[in-house]
């Protein structure tokens, strides 16, 4: 995902800036996905839990991230993943 694009993206809930999550966050999310413990708020998720997590966008406050699959950010309000404190 290009830096120019990520500069334009905002959280659909708070309007905060989003940035590409560092590798450590991706590792945590991927570990949760493989364990079947990665959950989002949507009853009908728009992501495939069978695919490895390639990237995520982390909200400016570090509390929520949004997955990116096949290069497409899933910026739906109910698709935010709460990050552990």
N, C-alpha and C positions, 0 to 999 in steps of 0.2 A: 504494500500500500504506500503510495507516494506521500512524502511529508507535506506537500502542498494540499493534498486532499485531507489528511488528518488535521491540518490547521483549521479547516472549515467545519469539521464535525463537532457536534455538541450533544450532550446527554439529552434525550428526549423528555426527561422528567424535570431536571433542574436547570438545563441550559449551560451547565459547566463544560469547559473544554474537555476533550478526550485526547489521549495520546496512546501510542502503541505500548502495550504492557511489556515490561521487561521479561527476559527469558525465565526468571525465577517464578513469576506469576503464571506464565504459560505452563511451566512444569507442575505447579500446584494444581491448576485446573485440569491438566491432562491426567494427573494421578487420580483426581476425583472422578473424572469421566470413566477411566478404566475400571475403577472400583464401583461404578454405578451410583456414586454419591454426588454427582454434579446435578443440581436442580435449579431451575428457574421458576419464576412465578406464574408462567403461562400454563394453562391446561392443555393448550395445543402448540407446543414449541415449534418454531420454524427452523430448527437446526437438527441435523442428524447426529444422534448420540453414538453412531457407529464410526463416524469419521474422526480422526485425530484432530485436536485443536491446533490450528496453524497460527492463529494470532488472536489477540483480544485488544479491545480499547479500554483503557483504564480511565475512569473519571478523575478529574483534577483533585478531588478530595481523597482519592484512593479507596473509597468505600464500595464502589460498584464498578463492574466491568461488563462489557458487551462482547460477545464472540464475533469472530470474523470467520466465515466459511466460504471457501472457493473465491476468496477475495472480496466478498460482500459483507459489509458490517451489518449485523442484525440489531438495528437501533429501534427496537420496539419497546415501549415503556415497560411491558411485562416480561421482557427478556433480560433485564439486568440481573447480574449475579452478584450477590452480596459477598464482599471480601471479608475474611476473618480479621479481627482487630490486631 
